[in-house]
Amino acid sequence: MGLPDVYAISGLNTEGTGVNSIMDGPDFASGDLFGIMKVIFGWIAPQHIDTLGQTQVTLSSISEEPQLAIIHPNADKDNPNWFVAEYITKTNNNLDCPTRPGGGLRLWRVTMDRAFFGEGFVDFNSPYTLLESIHPAGIRDYFFYSGDSLTPFTALSSDYPKTLSLNGDGSVTMLEMTGSGIYLERLQIKDGLARFTVTLHED
């Protein structure tokens, strides 16, 4: 029913499959699984953004018609550091979730385990080594809204590494935002869709 690292963090939800999540604990007990886990489970195929210049992206809700964008820093497909964009609404799996207000674009900074991509990966390994939320300055619910933008200088959340990182000692070196070459602009949330433009520059 899932990958071992998820259960190591939160355990099984004993209320059964009729609830919002199969997981238990503060990050999973209410609301939908975040998109990167749906990709790892093989539930959805992401849109990979790995071309220099501009790319137009349209995402539907991660809980209704799940779509996800993985943005590769500097258009480098081999970089294990990813930026993940998902659109969350206050509907379906997030309808009664008190910890996720919903209604915006959520951006994550992820470092994938290199072994996950090769034959050396075994089922007790974590597919990622760090997952951190990004938010625009002054926004405390970690969502991007129409008119917000992401640049290499956008602030990072200090909360998510403490709750979701599997290496709590801080040993993983993550790609800094200033070296990402990623600009996300012209964000518009309307008619149940999130639309935005991603521009990738070489470092």
C-alpha positions in Angstrom: 0.0 0.0 0.0 2.9 2.4 0.1 6.6 3.0 0.4 8.4 2.2 3.8 9.6 5.8 4.3 6.0 7.1 4.4 5.1 4.6 7.1 8.3 5.3 9.0 7.2 9.0 9.3 3.5 8.6 10.0 2.2 5.0 10.3 -1.0 3.4 8.9 -4.3 5.2 9.2 -6.4 2.8 11.3 -9.7 4.3 10.1 -9.5 2.4 6.8 -9.8 3.4 3.1 -12.9 5.6 3.5 -10.9 8.4 5.0 -8.9 11.0 3.1 -5.5 9.3 3.4 -4.2 5.8 4.1 -1.6 7.5 6.4 -1.8 8.7 9.9 0.0 11.5 11.7 0.1 15.3 11.4 1.2 15.5 7.8 -1.2 12.8 6.4 -4.2 12.3 8.7 -6.2 15.1 7.0 -6.1 16.1 3.4 -4.6 14.6 0.3 -1.1 13.2 -0.2 1.2 15.7 -1.7 1.8 15.3 -5.4 5.4 14.1 -5.3 4.3 11.0 -3.4 1.6 10.3 -6.1 4.3 10.4 -8.7 6.5 8.0 -6.7 3.6 5.6 -6.3 3.1 5.7 -10.0 -0.4 7.2 -9.7 0.2 10.2 -12.0 2.7 11.0 -14.8 4.2 14.5 -14.2 4.9 17.1 -16.8 8.7 17.6 -16.9 9.9 21.1 -17.6 13.5 20.9 -18.8 13.8 23.2 -21.8 15.6 26.5 -21.7 13.4 29.5 -22.3 9.6 29.8 -21.6 7.1 27.0 -21.0 3.4 27.5 -20.5 1.9 25.2 -17.8 -1.7 24.5 -16.9 -2.5 22.3 -13.8 -5.8 20.9 -12.6 -6.4 20.0 -8.9 -4.1 17.4 -7.4 -7.1 15.8 -5.8 -9.6 15.9 -8.7 -7.8 15.4 -12.0 -4.3 15.1 -10.6 -1.6 16.9 -12.6 1.9 17.9 -11.5 4.8 19.8 -12.9 8.5 18.9 -12.1 10.8 21.8 -13.0 14.4 20.9 -13.5 16.9 23.5 -12.4 18.9 25.0 -15.2 17.1 22.6 -17.6 19.4 19.8 -16.3 17.6 16.5 -16.4 20.3 14.8 -14.4 20.1 17.1 -11.5 18.5 15.3 -8.5 17.2 18.6 -7.1 13.6 19.2 -8.4 11.1 22.0 -8.0 7.5 20.5 -7.9 4.3 22.5 -8.6 0.9 21.3 -7.6 -2.5 23.0 -7.5 -4.5 22.4 -4.4 -8.2 23.3 -4.0 -10.6 23.0 -1.0 -12.5 20.2 -2.6 -12.6 16.4 -2.6 -9.7 15.0 -0.5 -9.0 18.4 1.0 -12.6 19.4 1.6 -12.5 19.0 5.4 -8.8 19.3 6.0 -8.2 21.9 8.8 -4.4 21.9 8.3 -4.4 22.7 4.6 -6.5 25.8 3.8 -6.3 25.1 0.0 -6.9 27.2 -3.0 -3.5 27.9 -4.4 -0.4 26.7 -6.1 2.1 24.9 -3.8 5.7 24.7 -4.7 8.2 22.2 -3.3 11.9 21.9 -3.4 12.9 18.2 -3.5 16.2 16.3 -3.4 15.8 12.9 -4.9 17.8 9.9 -3.8 20.1 9.1 -6.8 19.7 5.4 -6.1 16.0 5.7 -6.8 16.8 6.1 -10.5 18.9 3.0 -10.9 19.2 -0.7 -10.1 20.8 0.0 -6.8 17.5 1.2 -5.2 16.0 -1.1 -2.6 12.6 -0.9 -1.0 13.9 0.3 2.4 15.5 3.4 0.9 13.7 6.7 0.8 13.0 8.0 -2.8 13.9 11.5 -1.6 16.2 12.9 1.0 14.6 16.3 1.5 11.3 17.9 0.7 10.7 21.6 1.6 7.8 23.9 0.9 8.5 27.3 -0.8 6.4 30.4 -0.2 6.4 34.0 -1.3 7.5 36.5 1.3 4.8 37.3 3.8 2.6 34.3 2.8 2.3 32.0 5.8 0.1 29.3 4.4 2.7 28.3 1.8 0.5 28.8 -1.2 1.1 31.0 -4.3 -1.9 32.9 -5.5 -2.7 34.8 -8.7 -0.1 37.5 -9.3 2.6 35.8 -7.1 5.9 34.8 -8.7 8.9 32.5 -8.0 12.4 33.7 -8.6 15.8 32.5 -7.4 15.4 34.9 -4.5 12.0 33.6 -3.2 11.9 32.7 0.5 11.9 29.1 1.7 9.8 27.7 4.5 11.7 26.8 7.7 8.9 24.4 8.8 8.9 21.6 6.3 12.5 20.3 6.6 11.8 19.7 10.3 8.7 17.6 9.7 9.4 15.9 6.3 13.1 15.6 5.9 14.4 12.1 6.7 17.9 13.2 7.5 17.1 15.5 10.5 20.8 16.2 11.1 20.9 18.6 8.1 23.6 16.6 6.3 22.0 16.9 2.8 23.3 19.8 0.7 20.4 21.2 -1.3 20.7 23.3 -4.4 20.3 27.0 -3.4 17.5 29.0 -5.0 20.0 31.5 -6.2 21.5 28.8 -8.5 18.2 27.4 -9.9 17.8 29.5 -12.9 14.0 29.2 -12.4 11.4 32.0 -12.8 7.7 31.2 -12.4 5.6 34.2 -13.5 2.1 35.2 -14.7 0.4 32.9 -12.3 -3.4 32.9 -12.8 -5.8 30.8 -10.8 -9.2 30.7 -12.4 -12.0 28.3 -13.5 -10.5 25.4 -11.5 -7.1 25.7 -13.1 -3.7 27.1 -12.3 -1.8 28.6 -15.3 1.7 30.0 -15.2 4.8 30.6 -17.2 8.1 28.9 -16.3 11.4 30.4 -17.7 14.6 28.4 -17.3 18.0 30.0 -17.6 21.4 28.3 -17.6 23.4 28.8 -14.4 
